[in-house]
Structures are given as structure tokens and as C-alpha cells.
Amino acid sequence: MDNEARSVAPDRQKQLQNKVKEYRADLASLKEQLQKARSSTSDFESGRAELGLGMDYASSSSAQRDRMLSATAKLEQSDERLKQGKQLLAETEALGASVLGQLQAQRETIQRSRDTLAGDLGAGILQNLHSQRETIVRSRDTLHGADDNITKARKILSSMSKRMLQNKLIMFGIIGTLLAAIILIIYFKTK
């Protein structure tokens, strides 16, 4: 996306570069939240052991633990999909940059051809220009296809980010419920 943002007109360039920065910041934030979620499960288990609940509690709440492990697995799957989406986006950007390079080279060729057309050099040059024009049209169509792929990749990444956030919220809800259950058990045991 950086390459595409740099290759557009200067009036849109800042806007696109700001969007790229926002996407990168969102990605970094999601990675940080994932790390926090992973570390919070180990903190939760050590806290449970400190309360003396240990393995007895784990056997009585195996269904809850299974749900929590399932949520963690889904979160990791979402992270993997996000990585795949980023890879697809990078490939699409590389394709777009390649097409833009080809278009620039062809444009320079056409410009040189025009400059040498001071006189009538014959039908061969006109035929060459016609084939180059067709190549440029095909390249432009390829670029539009790449742009469509970038749009699709953005939508996929956005959808995956929403799902990952939803999974995190569910996991935090489960953790909160488990903590409340632990506190109630301790309260009634000490009472």
C-alpha cells in the first residue's frame, strides 16, 4: 500500500499514507491485545493455584476450560487469517507496483517514438505504437484488477479484525465469569 500511496497524485498521497499508518497502528494494537490475552490465561491459572483451587477446580469446570481453549484456538485462527490477508495484500501491492513500472516504461517508449516522428517514418512505427497502446490498455485493466483485489483484501482484514475483537470480548466474559465463580466459592467456603 505504501508504494501505491506514493505513486498517486500528491493531493491524495497524504490521505492514503495516513490510512496506511492507521492500518499499521491497528495491526500493532491487535497484536498487543493478543499477547495480553495469551499472558492473562497463564496469570489466571497461577492465581487459581494460589487460591488453593489447583487441579480439583479444573476437573469440576472442565467444560468452561474447554470453551476457553476453544475461544483461544479461534483467536489464533483469526490471527493466522489476518497474517494470510496481510500476505495477500503485500502480493497485490507488489503486482500493482510492477504494473505501474511497466506502464511508466511503455509511456517513455511512446514519448520517444513521438519525438522521433518528426517526419513520416512509415506504417511500421504506427503499427508499433498501436501494439504498445494495446499493451498499455491491458496493463491498465490488470491494474484495475489488482485494485479490486486490494479492496477485497481490506474488507477481509476488516472483517477478521472485527471477529478477533468479538472473540476477545467473549473470552474476557468467560474469564470474568470464572473469576466471579471462584470468588463465590471462596466466600461460601470461608463462611
N, C-alpha and C positions, 0 to 999 in steps of 0.2 A: 504494500500500500504506500510505503514511503516513496518508491520510485514513481508510482502513478501520481501521487500528490505533487511531486517535484516537476512532473512533465506537463502539468496543466497550466492554464493561464495564471499569471501572478495574482489576479484578483480572487481566484478560487483556491489558490495554493495554500494560503494561510488557514483558510477554513478547513480544508482537507487534512492538513498537517495537525491541526488542533484535534480533529476527530481521531486521527491515528494515535495521538498522545492519550486521549481519553480511553480508547480501546486498550492500549497497553497498561494504563493505570488500573482499569477494571480487571484485566487479567492478573496483574500482580496482586490486587486485593483479593481476588478469588483464591489464588494460590495460598496466600497468607491465611485466609479463613480455613482452607482445607488443612493446612498444617496445624492450626489451633484445634480443629475438630479432632484430628488424629491424636494430638497430645492430650486432649481433655479426656479421652477414653482411658488412657493409662493412668491419669490423675484420679479418675473416678474409681478404678479398680484398687489403687493404693489407698484411697480414702475409705473404701469399703473394708479393706483388710484392717485398717487402723481402728475401725469401729467394732472389730471382733466378729464381723459377719462372715468373712472369708468364703470358703467353698460351700458351706451349708446354705448360705443365702443364694449362691449361684445355682445350686440344684433346685431350689424352690422357685426360682424365677428364670428358668431356662428359656421359657417362651419369650420373655421380654428380651433376654440376651440375644436369642436368635433373631428377633426383629431388629435389634440394634445392629447386629452383624450384617443382616440383610441390607439395612439402610447404609451402612458403611460401604458395603460392596457396590451398591447402586451409585454411591457418591464417587467411588473410584472409577466405575464405568463411565460416569459423566465426565470425569477428569480425562479419561482416555479419549472419549469422543471429542472433547474440547481440543486435545492435542492433535487429533486427526484433522479437525476443522482448521486449526492453525496451519498444519502442513499443507492442506489443500489450498488455503488462502495464499501461502507463500509460493506454491507452484503456479497458481493463477497469476500472481504478481510477476513472477519471472517470465511467464508466457507473454503477458502484456508488455513488459519491458523489451522483450525480444522483438515483438511485432512493431513497437514504436521505433526501435533501432532499424529494422528493415524498411519501414516507411521513410525514415529520415534518409537512408542511403538511396532509396529509389527517388526521393524528391530531389536530392542532389544530382543524380543522374539525369533526371528530366531537365533540371535547370541548366546543366552543362550542355545538354542536347539543344535546348532553346538558344543558348548563347552561340553555339556553332551553326545554327540555322540562319546565318546572315543571308545566305543565298539559297537557291533551290538545290538541295543535296540529293533529292530523289525520293522515290517511293519507299526505299529500304529504311530510311530514317523514320519516316512516318509510320511504317509498319512496326518498327521497334518501339516507337512512342506509344502506339496503340496497345501493344502487348504489355508494356510497363504500366499503362493505365489500368489494364485488366488486373494485373498483379496487385496494384495498389487497392483496387476495389475489393479484391479477395482478402487482402490483408486487413482492410478496414472491417469487413464482415467478421473476420477472425477476432479482431479486437473487440467488436461488439459482443461476440460470443463469450470472450474472456470477461468482459464487464458484467455480463449476465451471471457468469459463474461466481464472480466476486460478490455480487448482490446475494446470490443464493447462499454462499458461504457465510456472509454476515448474518443472514436470517437464521441459519443453522446454529451459529455460535451464540446468537442472542437467545434462541430457544433453549440451548443446552445450559446457558448461564442461569436462566430462569428455573430450569428443572433442578440444577445443582443447588440453588438457593432454597428452593422448596424442600429438597431432601434434607438440607442442613436444618431448616426450621423444624421439620418433623423429628429429626434426630435430637435436637435440643429439647423438644417437647417430651420425647421419651426419657431423656436424661433427667429432665425436671420432675417427671412423674416418678421415676425410680428414686430420686433423692427425697421426694416427699414421702414415698413409701418407707424408706429407710428411717427417716425422722419419726414417722408414726410408730414404726416397730420399736425403735429405741425408747420412745416416750412411754409406750404401753408396757414394755419390759421393765422400765425403771419405776413405774407407777405402782 
